[in-house]
Amino acid sequence: MNQNIVSFRIIILCILTLLLCTTCNIESPFIDVIQEEIDSNSGGGSTFTVTFDSQGGSSVTPQTIVGGGKVTIPSVPIKAGSTFIDWYRELSYTNQWDFGNDTVTVDMILYARWTIYNSFVAVGDGGQVSHSDDGGLNWTTQTIGGGLYDLNGVTYGGGRLVVVGDEGKAWYSDDRGTNWTATLIGTSENFNEITWGNYLGGRFLAVGTNKTVAWSNDGGTGTWNITLLPTYTGVDVAFGADIFTVVWGSATFSYVDFSTNGGETWTQSAAIPTEGAWNWSYGITYGTRFVSVGTALSSSSEEAMFYSADGNTWAGERPTNSGQYVPQAVGYDGSNFYVSVGDSGRIWYSSNDGVTWSQPSGATPDADCYGIIYGGGTWIAVGDVAGSGNVWRSPDIDAWTAINVGTNTLNDAVHIP
């Protein structure tokens, strides 16, 4: 509207109001009208565009907002492998937009913030580190340590990834596996596996040759402390119920060592039951209880699965139709299933806390597997470069898809929440 006309209308309204108030002693009903005219021409009637930058997610329709108005909460965008958090004023995500209170006074952009929930990191021989941010569908690969050292174990805790390998070498990453910093554990032993446990705020613990145990409260920037297991070399380690538990074995028997003080001292477990006893233990995890897999005393190639609430007292079984396939690792899906992988891609699963075990009906990986992990609705198994790949992924343990990732055998994998 022409500014001169607007001003003239305001003046006329003011004169009429004064005349009425003076001659009739009436409180003016026109004051509100005058105020509306003033407001509509002092910026309140301007409109601005709010654009939504979804940062790689699905598109969101821009909104046109009257000055001083509020933005309508838009539809939630979708981005593969990610969870939407909220909208922010800046790309640095400093100030979150408050849809209930914040108002629009200029053209502006709101930025979507995401949490990547389905990331995996796998490690292997020749320093290979492979990383996926989309549930294991696509992977990028890099080499750390100059490719001079085999990487045997990887874990994630407290926002940090830590990898251990041969000759006492270790690396850590604080950016989800993009950049790695080398750290020395303080021994030349080869380390077989590592885990993180929420002990005294968080502790990394690795097991290696010659009964070596190394633990650190930060996983690399501080000091690694060295202790020894009572009897034998640990091949895998898990944490649960405030207990670190290490499995190991020999040609004639198997025991478990456990620690209730963060790995500083260790106790050898009670003997495994004679019926179905291990002679080698290869993998252990914790879900509702500790579950470990290995081979039976009666046959070095016959599967044996055991379980324990405290790492000390164990029970278990040899699954029906077992034989000729050594189980190498076991994982837990957080709610229902324990799943074991091993030689020739043999899969076993238990839905009753590791008491009884069955085999899935579908096709399984077509090569030896050495590690398995679950996260974001996906199982990831890793192993030899043979058959059709060295990574296998499955949403349900019945159907596995093979993927070639790098050129080396992969030994372990971890999920990053």
The 8 nearest C-alpha neighbors of each residue, nearest first, counted from 0:
[[1, 2, 5, 4, 3, 40, 39, 6],
 [2, 0, 4, 3, 5, 6, 7, 40],
 [1, 3, 5, 4, 6, 0, 40, 7],
 [4, 2, 6, 5, 1, 7, 8, 0],
 [5, 3, 7, 6, 1, 2, 8, 0],
 [4, 6, 2, 8, 3, 7, 9, 1],
 [5, 7, 3, 9, 4, 8, 2, 10],
 [6, 8, 4, 10, 9, 5, 3, 11],
 [9, 7, 5, 11, 6, 10, 12, 4],
 [8, 10, 12, 6, 7, 11, 13, 5],
 [9, 11, 13, 7, 8, 12, 6, 14],
 [12, 10, 14, 8, 13, 9, 15, 7],
 [13, 11, 9, 15, 10, 14, 16, 8],
 [12, 14, 10, 16, 11, 15, 9, 17],
 [15, 13, 11, 17, 16, 12, 18, 10],
 [16, 14, 18, 12, 17, 13, 19, 11],
 [15, 17, 13, 19, 14, 18, 27, 20],
 [16, 18, 20, 14, 15, 19, 21, 13],
 [19, 17, 15, 21, 16, 20, 22, 14],
 [20, 18, 16, 22, 21, 17, 23, 15],
 [19, 21, 24, 25, 17, 18, 23, 22],
 [20, 22, 18, 19, 24, 23, 17, 25],
 [23, 21, 19, 20, 24, 18, 25, 17],
 [22, 24, 25, 19, 20, 21, 18, 26],
 [23, 25, 20, 21, 22, 26, 19, 27],
 [26, 24, 20, 23, 27, 19, 21, 22],
 [25, 27, 20, 28, 24, 19, 23, 16],
 [28, 26, 29, 16, 25, 30, 20, 19],
 [27, 29, 30, 26, 31, 32, 16, 25],
 [30, 28, 32, 27, 31, 33, 16, 12],
 [29, 31, 33, 32, 28, 27, 34, 16],
 [30, 32, 34, 33, 29, 35, 28, 36],
 [33, 31, 29, 35, 30, 34, 36, 28],
 [32, 34, 30, 36, 31, 35, 29, 37],
 [33, 35, 31, 37, 36, 32, 38, 30],
 [36, 34, 38, 32, 37, 33, 39, 31],
 [35, 37, 33, 39, 34, 38, 32, 40],
 [38, 36, 34, 35, 40, 39, 41, 33],
 [37, 39, 35, 41, 40, 36, 43, 34],
 [40, 38, 44, 36, 43, 37, 41, 35],
 [39, 41, 38, 37, 42, 44, 36, 43],
 [40, 42, 38, 43, 39, 37, 44, 45],
 [43, 41, 44, 45, 40, 66, 39, 38],
 [42, 44, 66, 39, 45, 41, 38, 67],
 [43, 45, 39, 42, 65, 66, 40, 46],
 [46, 44, 66, 42, 43, 65, 47, 39],
 [47, 45, 65, 66, 64, 63, 44, 48],
 [46, 48, 106, 64, 63, 105, 65, 66],
 [49, 47, 63, 106, 62, 64, 50, 107],
 [48, 50, 107, 62, 61, 108, 106, 63],
 [51, 49, 61, 108, 109, 48, 107, 52],
 [50, 52, 109, 108, 59, 53, 110, 61],
 [53, 51, 110, 54, 109, 111, 50, 108],
 [52, 54, 111, 56, 55, 51, 110, 58],
 [55, 53, 52, 56, 111, 110, 112, 113],
 [54, 56, 53, 78, 57, 52, 58, 77],
 [55, 57, 78, 53, 77, 54, 76, 58],
 [56, 58, 76, 77, 78, 53, 59, 55],
 [59, 57, 56, 53, 60, 76, 52, 51],
 [58, 60, 51, 61, 57, 76, 74, 53],
 [59, 61, 62, 58, 51, 50, 73, 74],
 [62, 60, 50, 49, 51, 59, 48, 63],
 [61, 63, 49, 48, 64, 60, 50, 70],
 [62, 64, 48, 47, 49, 46, 65, 61],
 [63, 65, 47, 46, 68, 62, 66, 48],
 [66, 64, 46, 68, 45, 44, 67, 47],
 [67, 65, 104, 43, 45, 46, 68, 103],
 [66, 68, 102, 103, 104, 65, 43, 69],
 [69, 67, 102, 65, 66, 103, 64, 70],
 [68, 70, 102, 103, 101, 71, 98, 67],
 [69, 71, 98, 72, 68, 64, 102, 103],
 [70, 72, 73, 69, 98, 62, 99, 64],
 [71, 73, 70, 98, 74, 75, 99, 69],
 [74, 72, 71, 75, 59, 60, 70, 76],
 [73, 75, 76, 72, 59, 60, 71, 77],
 [74, 76, 73, 77, 83, 59, 72, 85],
 [77, 75, 57, 56, 74, 59, 78, 53],
 [78, 76, 56, 57, 75, 79, 83, 82],
 [77, 79, 56, 81, 80, 57, 55, 76],
 [80, 78, 81, 133, 77, 56, 82, 115],
 [81, 79, 133, 117, 115, 116, 78, 132],
 [82, 80, 115, 114, 116, 79, 78, 113],
 [81, 83, 114, 113, 115, 84, 116, 80],
 [82, 84, 113, 85, 112, 114, 81, 76],
 [83, 85, 113, 112, 82, 114, 86, 111],
 [86, 84, 112, 111, 83, 87, 95, 113],
 [87, 85, 111, 110, 96, 109, 95, 112],
 [86, 88, 95, 110, 96, 109, 92, 89],
 [87, 89, 109, 94, 96, 95, 110, 92],
 [90, 88, 91, 92, 87, 93, 110, 94],
 [89, 91, 92, 110, 88, 87, 93, 111],
 [90, 92, 89, 93, 87, 94, 88, 110],
 [93, 91, 90, 89, 87, 94, 95, 88],
 [92, 94, 91, 89, 95, 87, 88, 90],
 [95, 93, 88, 87, 92, 96, 89, 91],
 [94, 96, 87, 86, 88, 97, 93, 92],
 [97, 95, 87, 86, 98, 88, 94, 101],
 [98, 96, 101, 99, 100, 95, 86, 102],
 [99, 97, 100, 101, 96, 70, 72, 69],
 [98, 100, 97, 101, 69, 70, 102, 96],
 [99, 101, 97, 98, 102, 69, 96, 70],
 [102, 100, 97, 98, 99, 69, 96, 103],
 [103, 101, 69, 67, 68, 100, 104, 70],
 [102, 104, 67, 68, 66, 105, 69, 64],
 [103, 105, 66, 67, 102, 47, 106, 68],
 [106, 104, 47, 103, 107, 66, 48, 46],
 [107, 105, 48, 47, 49, 104, 108, 103],
 [106, 108, 49, 105, 50, 48, 109, 47],
 [109, 107, 50, 49, 51, 110, 52, 88],
 [108, 110, 51, 88, 87, 86, 52, 50],
 [111, 109, 52, 87, 86, 90, 51, 53],
 [112, 110, 86, 53, 85, 54, 52, 87],
 [111, 113, 84, 85, 83, 86, 110, 114],
 [114, 112, 83, 84, 82, 81, 115, 111],
 [113, 115, 82, 81, 116, 83, 84, 112],
 [116, 114, 81, 80, 117, 82, 113, 118],
 [115, 117, 416, 81, 114, 118, 80, 375],
 [116, 118, 134, 375, 80, 133, 115, 132],
 [117, 119, 132, 415, 131, 414, 134, 116],
 [118, 120, 414, 131, 413, 130, 415, 132],
 [119, 121, 130, 413, 412, 129, 131, 414],
 [120, 122, 412, 129, 411, 128, 413, 130],
 [123, 121, 128, 409, 127, 411, 150, 410],
 [124, 122, 409, 410, 150, 127, 408, 149],
 [123, 125, 149, 126, 150, 408, 407, 127],
 [124, 126, 146, 149, 148, 127, 147, 123],
 [125, 127, 146, 143, 142, 149, 148, 124],
 [128, 126, 142, 123, 125, 122, 124, 141],
 [127, 129, 122, 141, 140, 121, 142, 126],
 [130, 128, 140, 121, 139, 120, 138, 122],
 [129, 131, 120, 139, 138, 119, 140, 121],
 [132, 130, 138, 119, 135, 118, 133, 137],
 [133, 131, 118, 117, 134, 80, 119, 130],
 [134, 132, 80, 135, 131, 117, 136, 118],
 [133, 135, 117, 136, 118, 132, 80, 131],
 [134, 136, 131, 137, 133, 392, 119, 138],
 [137, 135, 134, 133, 138, 131, 392, 402],
 [138, 136, 135, 131, 133, 139, 132, 134],
 [137, 139, 131, 130, 129, 140, 404, 135],
 [140, 138, 130, 129, 131, 141, 137, 404],
 [141, 139, 129, 128, 405, 130, 138, 127],
 [140, 142, 128, 127, 129, 143, 139, 126],
 [141, 143, 127, 126, 146, 128, 145, 144],
 [144, 142, 126, 145, 146, 127, 141, 128],
 [145, 143, 146, 147, 126, 148, 142, 181],
 [144, 146, 143, 147, 142, 126, 148, 125],
 [145, 147, 126, 125, 144, 148, 142, 143],
 [146, 148, 145, 125, 144, 126, 149, 143],
 [149, 147, 126, 125, 165, 146, 150, 144],
 [148, 150, 124, 125, 126, 164, 165, 123],
 [149, 151, 164, 123, 124, 126, 122, 163],
 [152, 150, 164, 191, 410, 192, 163, 123],
 [151, 153, 192, 163, 411, 193, 162, 191],
 [154, 152, 162, 161, 193, 412, 411, 413],
 [155, 153, 194, 161, 413, 160, 193, 195],
 [156, 154, 160, 159, 161, 195, 415, 413],
 [157, 155, 158, 159, 195, 160, 154, 201],
 [156, 158, 159, 201, 155, 217, 160, 195],
 [157, 159, 156, 173, 155, 160, 175, 174],
 [158, 160, 173, 156, 157, 155, 172, 161],
 [161, 159, 155, 172, 171, 154, 173, 156],
 [160, 162, 171, 154, 153, 170, 218, 155],
 [163, 161, 153, 170, 169, 152, 171, 154],
 [164, 162, 169, 152, 150, 168, 190, 151],
 [165, 163, 150, 151, 190, 168, 149, 189],
 [164, 166, 189, 167, 148, 149, 190, 168],
 [167, 165, 187, 189, 188, 168, 164, 186],
 [168, 166, 187, 188, 186, 165, 189, 184],
 [167, 169, 164, 166, 183, 165, 163, 184],
 [168, 170, 163, 182, 162, 181, 183, 164],
 [171, 169, 181, 162, 180, 182, 161, 179],
 [170, 172, 161, 160, 180, 179, 219, 162],
 [173, 171, 179, 160, 176, 174, 159, 178],
 [172, 174, 159, 175, 158, 160, 171, 176],
 [175, 173, 176, 172, 177, 178, 159, 158],
 [176, 174, 173, 177, 172, 160, 159, 415],
 [177, 175, 172, 174, 178, 179, 160, 130],
 [176, 178, 174, 175, 179, 172, 130, 173],
 [177, 179, 176, 172, 174, 180, 173, 175],
 [180, 178, 172, 171, 170, 181, 176, 177],
 [179, 181, 170, 171, 172, 182, 178, 219],
 [182, 180, 170, 169, 179, 171, 183, 168],
 [181, 183, 169, 170, 219, 184, 180, 168],
 [184, 182, 185, 168, 169, 167, 181, 186],
 [183, 185, 223, 167, 186, 168, 182, 169],
 [186, 184, 183, 167, 223, 187, 225, 224],
 [185, 187, 167, 188, 184, 166, 183, 225],
 [186, 188, 166, 167, 189, 185, 165, 168],
 [189, 187, 166, 167, 186, 208, 190, 207],
 [190, 188, 165, 166, 207, 167, 208, 164],
 [191, 189, 207, 164, 206, 165, 192, 163],
 [190, 192, 207, 151, 234, 206, 152, 189],
 [191, 193, 152, 235, 205, 206, 190, 151],
 [194, 192, 205, 152, 204, 153, 154, 206],
 [195, 193, 154, 204, 203, 237, 236, 205],
 [196, 194, 203, 202, 156, 204, 154, 155],
 [195, 197, 202, 238, 198, 201, 203, 194],
 [196, 198, 201, 200, 202, 199, 195, 241],
 [197, 199, 201, 200, 196, 202, 261, 241],
 [200, 198, 201, 197, 202, 261, 216, 196],
 [199, 201, 198, 197, 202, 216, 196, 157],
 [200, 202, 197, 198, 199, 196, 216, 157],
 [201, 203, 216, 196, 195, 215, 198, 197],
 [202, 204, 195, 215, 214, 218, 194, 216],
 [203, 205, 214, 194, 193, 213, 195, 202],
 [206, 204, 193, 213, 192, 212, 214, 194],
 [207, 205, 212, 233, 190, 192, 211, 191],
 [208, 206, 190, 211, 191, 189, 233, 188],
 [207, 209, 232, 210, 189, 188, 211, 190],
 [208, 210, 232, 211, 207, 231, 188, 227],
 [211, 209, 232, 228, 231, 227, 208, 233],
 [212, 210, 227, 207, 209, 208, 206, 226],
 [211, 213, 206, 226, 227, 225, 205, 207],
 [214, 212, 225, 205, 224, 204, 223, 226],
 [213, 215, 204, 224, 203, 223, 205, 212],
 [214, 216, 223, 203, 218, 217, 202, 222],
 [215, 217, 202, 218, 203, 201, 214, 221],
 [218, 216, 215, 219, 221, 220, 202, 203],
 [219, 217, 215, 203, 216, 161, 220, 171],
 [218, 220, 221, 182, 217, 171, 170, 222],
 [221, 219, 217, 218, 222, 182, 171, 215],
 [220, 222, 219, 217, 223, 218, 215, 216],
 [221, 223, 215, 224, 220, 219, 184, 216],
 [224, 222, 215, 214, 184, 213, 225, 221],
 [223, 225, 214, 213, 215, 222, 226, 184],
 [224, 226, 213, 212, 223, 214, 211, 227],
 [227, 225, 212, 211, 213, 263, 224, 228],
 [228, 226, 211, 210, 212, 229, 225, 265],
 [227, 229, 210, 230, 265, 211, 231, 212],
 [230, 228, 227, 267, 231, 265, 266, 210],
 [229, 231, 228, 210, 232, 267, 227, 256],
 [230, 232, 210, 233, 228, 247, 229, 209],
 [233, 231, 210, 208, 209, 247, 207, 234],
 [234, 232, 247, 206, 246, 235, 245, 207],
 [233, 235, 247, 191, 246, 281, 232, 192],
 [236, 234, 192, 282, 246, 245, 233, 283],
 [235, 237, 245, 244, 283, 194, 246, 193],
 [238, 236, 284, 244, 243, 283, 194, 285],
 [237, 239, 243, 196, 242, 244, 285, 241],
 [238, 240, 241, 242, 285, 243, 237, 196],
 [239, 241, 242, 238, 309, 288, 308, 243],
 [242, 240, 239, 198, 259, 238, 243, 197],
 [243, 241, 259, 239, 240, 238, 258, 244],
 [244, 242, 238, 258, 257, 237, 262, 261],
 [243, 245, 257, 237, 236, 256, 310, 242],
 [246, 244, 236, 256, 235, 255, 233, 257],
 [247, 245, 255, 235, 233, 280, 234, 236],
 [246, 248, 233, 280, 234, 232, 253, 254],
 [249, 247, 253, 279, 280, 278, 252, 254],
 [248, 250, 251, 252, 278, 279, 253, 247],
 [249, 251, 278, 252, 279, 248, 299, 296],
 [250, 252, 278, 249, 296, 253, 248, 279],
 [253, 251, 278, 249, 277, 248, 250, 296],
 [252, 254, 248, 278, 277, 279, 249, 247],
 [255, 253, 270, 268, 247, 248, 271, 246],
 [254, 256, 246, 268, 245, 267, 247, 257],
 [255, 257, 267, 245, 266, 268, 244, 265],
 [258, 256, 244, 266, 265, 243, 310, 245],
 [257, 259, 265, 243, 262, 260, 242, 264],
 [258, 260, 242, 261, 241, 243, 257, 262],
 [261, 259, 258, 262, 263, 264, 242, 241],
 [260, 262, 263, 259, 258, 198, 243, 242],
 [263, 261, 258, 264, 260, 243, 265, 214],
 [262, 264, 261, 260, 226, 265, 258, 214],
 [263, 265, 262, 258, 260, 266, 226, 261],
 [266, 264, 258, 257, 228, 256, 262, 267],
 [267, 265, 257, 256, 268, 258, 229, 264],
 [266, 268, 256, 255, 257, 229, 265, 269],
 [269, 267, 311, 255, 256, 270, 254, 266],
 [268, 270, 311, 312, 271, 267, 254, 313],
 [271, 269, 254, 268, 272, 253, 312, 313],
 [270, 272, 276, 313, 273, 254, 269, 253],
 [273, 271, 274, 276, 270, 314, 275, 313],
 [274, 272, 276, 275, 271, 270, 296, 277],
 [275, 273, 276, 272, 316, 271, 296, 315],
 [274, 276, 295, 316, 317, 273, 296, 303],
 [277, 275, 273, 296, 295, 274, 272, 271],
 [278, 276, 295, 296, 253, 294, 279, 252],
 [277, 279, 252, 296, 253, 251, 250, 249],
 [280, 278, 248, 277, 293, 294, 249, 253],
 [281, 279, 293, 247, 248, 246, 292, 282],
 [282, 280, 327, 293, 292, 234, 328, 279],
 [281, 283, 328, 292, 291, 235, 329, 327],
 [282, 284, 291, 290, 329, 237, 235, 236],
 [285, 283, 237, 290, 289, 330, 329, 291],
 [284, 286, 289, 288, 239, 237, 290, 287],
 [287, 285, 288, 331, 333, 289, 284, 239],
 [286, 288, 285, 352, 289, 308, 334, 333],
 [289, 287, 308, 286, 285, 307, 290, 306],
 [288, 290, 285, 307, 306, 284, 308, 286],
 [291, 289, 306, 284, 283, 305, 285, 353],
 [290, 292, 283, 305, 282, 304, 306, 284],
 [293, 291, 304, 282, 303, 280, 281, 326],
 [294, 292, 280, 281, 303, 279, 326, 302],
 [293, 295, 302, 303, 301, 277, 279, 299],
 [296, 294, 277, 303, 297, 298, 276, 301],
 [295, 297, 278, 277, 276, 298, 275, 299],
 [296, 298, 295, 299, 275, 301, 276, 278],
 [299, 297, 301, 300, 295, 296, 294, 322],
 [298, 300, 294, 301, 295, 296, 297, 278],
 [299, 301, 323, 325, 298, 324, 322, 294],
 [302, 300, 322, 294, 298, 295, 323, 321],
 [301, 303, 294, 321, 317, 295, 293, 325],
 [302, 304, 317, 294, 295, 293, 316, 292],
 [303, 305, 292, 315, 316, 291, 317, 293],
 [306, 304, 315, 291, 314, 290, 313, 292],
 [307, 305, 290, 289, 313, 314, 315, 353],
 [306, 308, 313, 289, 310, 309, 312, 288],
 [307, 309, 288, 289, 310, 306, 312, 311],
 [308, 310, 311, 307, 312, 289, 242, 240],
 [311, 309, 307, 257, 244, 308, 312, 289],
 [312, 310, 268, 309, 269, 313, 307, 257],
 [311, 313, 307, 269, 310, 309, 268, 314],
 [314, 312, 307, 306, 271, 311, 305, 315],
 [315, 313, 305, 306, 272, 307, 312, 271],
 [316, 314, 305, 304, 306, 354, 313, 317],
 [315, 317, 304, 275, 303, 318, 305, 314],
 [316, 318, 303, 275, 302, 304, 319, 321],
 [319, 317, 321, 356, 316, 320, 303, 302],
 [318, 320, 321, 317, 357, 356, 316, 322],
 [321, 319, 318, 322, 317, 357, 302, 358],
 [322, 320, 318, 319, 302, 301, 317, 323],
 [321, 323, 301, 324, 300, 302, 320, 325],
 [322, 324, 300, 301, 325, 321, 302, 299],
 [325, 323, 342, 300, 322, 326, 301, 345],
 [324, 326, 342, 300, 341, 302, 327, 294],
 [327, 325, 341, 340, 293, 328, 292, 342],
 [328, 326, 341, 281, 369, 282, 340, 325],
 [329, 327, 282, 370, 340, 339, 369, 326],
 [328, 330, 339, 338, 282, 283, 284, 371],
 [331, 329, 338, 372, 337, 371, 284, 339],
 [330, 332, 337, 333, 336, 286, 338, 373],
 [333, 331, 373, 336, 334, 335, 337, 330],
 [334, 332, 331, 286, 335, 336, 373, 287],
 [335, 333, 332, 336, 331, 286, 287, 337],
 [334, 336, 350, 332, 333, 337, 351, 331],
 [337, 335, 350, 349, 332, 331, 338, 348],
 [336, 338, 331, 349, 348, 330, 350, 353],
 [339, 337, 348, 330, 329, 347, 336, 331],
 [338, 340, 329, 347, 328, 346, 348, 330],
 [341, 339, 346, 328, 326, 345, 368, 327],
 [340, 342, 326, 327, 368, 345, 344, 325],
 [341, 343, 367, 324, 344, 325, 345, 368],
 [344, 342, 367, 366, 345, 365, 341, 324],
 [345, 343, 364, 366, 367, 342, 365, 341],
 [344, 346, 341, 343, 340, 342, 324, 363],
 [347, 345, 340, 339, 358, 344, 363, 348],
 [346, 348, 358, 339, 357, 338, 356, 340],
 [349, 347, 338, 356, 357, 337, 339, 358],
 [348, 350, 356, 337, 353, 336, 351, 355],
 [349, 351, 336, 335, 352, 337, 348, 353],
 [350, 352, 353, 349, 354, 355, 335, 336],
 [353, 351, 354, 350, 349, 287, 288, 337],
 [352, 354, 349, 351, 355, 306, 290, 337],
 [353, 355, 352, 351, 315, 356, 349, 306],
 [356, 354, 353, 349, 351, 318, 357, 316],
 [355, 357, 349, 348, 318, 347, 353, 354],
 [358, 356, 348, 347, 349, 359, 355, 318],
 [357, 359, 347, 346, 348, 360, 356, 345],
 [360, 358, 397, 361, 357, 396, 346, 347],
 [359, 361, 397, 358, 362, 398, 363, 396],
 [360, 362, 397, 398, 359, 363, 396, 399],
 [363, 361, 398, 397, 399, 364, 360, 359],
 [362, 364, 399, 344, 365, 361, 345, 346],
 [365, 363, 344, 366, 399, 391, 362, 401],
 [364, 366, 344, 386, 343, 363, 387, 367],
 [367, 365, 343, 344, 385, 364, 386, 383],
 [366, 368, 342, 343, 344, 383, 382, 341],
 [369, 367, 382, 341, 381, 344, 340, 370],
 [370, 368, 382, 327, 410, 328, 381, 341],
 [371, 369, 411, 381, 328, 380, 410, 368],
 [370, 372, 380, 379, 330, 329, 328, 381],
 [373, 371, 379, 330, 378, 413, 412, 380],
 [374, 372, 378, 332, 377, 379, 331, 414],
 [375, 373, 377, 376, 414, 117, 378, 372],
 [374, 376, 117, 377, 116, 134, 373, 416],
 [375, 377, 374, 394, 378, 373, 117, 134],
 [378, 376, 394, 374, 375, 373, 393, 379],
 [377, 379, 373, 393, 392, 372, 394, 374],
 [378, 380, 392, 372, 371, 391, 373, 377],
 [381, 379, 371, 391, 370, 390, 392, 368],
 [382, 380, 390, 370, 368, 409, 389, 369],
 [381, 383, 368, 409, 369, 389, 408, 367],
 [384, 382, 408, 389, 385, 367, 366, 409],
 [383, 385, 389, 408, 388, 407, 382, 406],
 [386, 384, 383, 366, 388, 387, 389, 365],
 [385, 387, 365, 388, 366, 384, 389, 364],
 [388, 386, 401, 385, 402, 403, 365, 389],
 [387, 389, 403, 402, 401, 390, 384, 386],
 [388, 390, 384, 382, 383, 403, 381, 404],
 [391, 389, 381, 402, 388, 380, 401, 403],
 [390, 392, 401, 380, 400, 379, 399, 402],
 [393, 391, 379, 400, 399, 378, 380, 135],
 [392, 394, 399, 378, 396, 395, 377, 398],
 [395, 393, 377, 376, 378, 396, 392, 398],
 [394, 396, 397, 393, 398, 378, 377, 376],
 [397, 395, 393, 398, 394, 359, 399, 378],
 [398, 396, 361, 395, 359, 360, 362, 399],
 [397, 399, 361, 393, 396, 362, 395, 400],
 [400, 398, 393, 392, 391, 363, 364, 401],
 [399, 401, 391, 392, 393, 402, 398, 364],
 [400, 402, 391, 388, 390, 387, 399, 392],
 [403, 401, 388, 390, 391, 404, 389, 400],
 [404, 402, 388, 389, 390, 405, 401, 387],
 [405, 403, 402, 389, 406, 138, 390, 129],
 [404, 406, 407, 140, 403, 127, 129, 139],
 [405, 407, 404, 384, 408, 403, 127, 389],
 [408, 406, 124, 405, 409, 384, 123, 125],
 [407, 409, 383, 384, 123, 382, 124, 410],
 [408, 410, 123, 382, 122, 381, 411, 407],
 [409, 411, 123, 369, 151, 370, 382, 122],
 [412, 410, 370, 152, 122, 121, 409, 153],
 [413, 411, 121, 120, 370, 153, 122, 372],
 [412, 414, 120, 119, 154, 372, 153, 121],
 [413, 415, 119, 374, 118, 416, 120, 372],
 [414, 416, 118, 119, 413, 155, 117, 116],
 [415, 116, 414, 117, 118, 115, 374, 375]]
